[in-house]
């Protein structure tokens, strides 16, 4: 990620401008995103991914300096989680996953927002990155 990206006062997830990758049909992928996030306890942080319709399998997990309640869902091509217990300091979040893609090519994109709309900034910082590879 070459630049900071900031949202405030919204719970509507938005596509990250940098953290995304193209996927081919009928191909399997592993990925890991390492995010440098600044938010507050009130605003919190939530993230989802979108990808091609009708994947065969999607599994992911995450590690954070502070973890609260989580939600792991697969509804159509969207899957995500909500983080809890964030502080006003910068936190490192590592998200890893596996995608067994179906018949549709497309793009896997990180989407994120505040979990509670708050008029303070929530930022995913430059230097955050997403790496991926095809797997058998």
C-alpha positions in Angstrom: 0.0 0.0 0.0 1.6 3.2 -1.2 -0.6 5.7 0.7 -2.7 6.0 3.8 -6.4 5.5 3.3 -8.9 7.0 5.9 -12.6 6.8 6.6 -14.7 8.4 9.3 -18.3 8.5 10.4 -19.3 5.5 8.2 -20.0 1.8 8.7 -20.3 1.2 4.9 -17.4 -0.9 3.7 -15.4 0.6 0.9 -12.9 -1.1 -1.5 -9.3 -0.6 -0.5 -7.5 1.2 -3.3 -4.4 -1.0 -3.2 -5.1 -4.3 -1.5 -6.6 -6.5 -4.2 -5.6 -9.3 -6.6 -6.9 -10.9 -9.8 -8.0 -14.5 -9.7 -8.6 -17.0 -12.5 -11.5 -19.4 -12.9 -11.1 -22.9 -11.4 -7.9 -21.9 -9.6 -7.0 -22.2 -5.9 -5.3 -19.4 -4.0 -3.7 -18.7 -0.6 -3.3 -15.1 0.6 -2.2 -13.1 3.6 -2.8 -9.4 4.3 -0.8 -7.5 6.9 -2.6 -4.3 7.8 -1.4 -1.4 9.9 -4.6 0.1 11.3 -5.2 3.1 13.5 -8.7 3.4 15.0 -10.4 3.9 18.4 -12.3 1.6 20.7 -15.6 3.3 19.7 -15.0 3.3 16.0 -13.5 -0.1 15.9 -12.6 -1.8 12.5 -14.4 -4.2 10.3 -13.3 -5.9 7.1 -14.7 -8.0 4.3 -13.4 -9.3 1.0 -15.3 -9.6 -2.2 -14.5 -11.9 -5.1 -16.0 -13.8 -8.0 -19.4 -15.3 -7.6 -19.8 -18.9 -6.7 -16.5 -19.9 -5.1 -16.2 -23.5 -4.2 -14.6 -22.8 -0.8 -13.5 -19.7 1.2 -11.8 -19.9 4.6 -9.9 -17.3 6.5 -8.8 -16.2 9.9 -7.0 -13.2 11.5 -4.8 -12.1 14.3 -4.8 -8.7 15.9 -3.2 -7.0 18.8 -6.8 -6.7 20.1 -9.5 -9.1 19.2 -13.2 -8.9 20.3 -16.3 -10.3 18.7 -15.9 -11.8 15.3 -18.2 -12.9 12.5 -17.0 -15.3 9.8 -19.5 -15.5 6.9 -19.7 -16.6 3.3 -22.7 -14.9 1.6 -22.4 -15.1 -2.1 -18.9 -13.8 -2.9 -18.5 -11.7 0.3 -16.9 -12.8 3.5 -15.6 -10.8 6.4 -15.2 -10.2 10.1 -15.6 -7.4 12.7 -12.8 -6.5 15.0 -13.4 -5.5 18.6 -11.5 -3.9 21.4 -9.3 -1.7 19.3 -7.6 1.2 21.0 -6.6 4.6 19.7 -3.1 3.3 19.0 -1.9 1.7 15.8 -2.6 -2.1 15.6 -1.2 -4.8 13.4 -3.8 -7.1 11.9 -2.8 -10.2 9.9 -5.5 -11.9 7.8 -4.9 -15.2 6.0 -7.1 -17.2 3.7 -7.7 -19.8 1.1 -10.0 -19.5 -1.9 -10.9 -22.4 -4.1 -12.4 -20.5 -7.0 -15.3 -21.7 -9.1 -16.0 -21.1 -12.8 -15.8 -17.2 -12.6 -12.6 -15.2 -12.9 -12.5 -11.8 -11.1 -10.8 -9.8 -8.4 -10.5 -10.4 -4.7 -10.7 -7.0 -2.9 -10.2 -6.0 0.7 -13.1 -3.9 1.9 -13.2 -2.1 5.2 -14.9 0.5 7.4 -15.6 1.6 11.0 -17.7 -0.9 12.9 -19.5 2.0 14.6 -19.8 5.3 12.7 -17.7 7.8 14.6 -16.4 11.2 13.6 -12.8 10.3 14.1 -10.4 8.8 11.5 -9.9 5.1 11.0 -6.8 4.6 8.8 -5.2 1.7 7.0 -1.6 2.9 6.6 0.9 2.9 3.8 3.1 -0.1 4.2 0.2 -2.5 4.7 0.4 -5.3 2.1 -1.3 -8.2 0.5 0.5 -11.3 -0.8 -1.0 -14.2 -2.6 -0.1 -17.4 -4.6 -1.8 -20.2 -6.5 -1.9 -23.5 -4.7 -2.7 -27.0 -5.9 
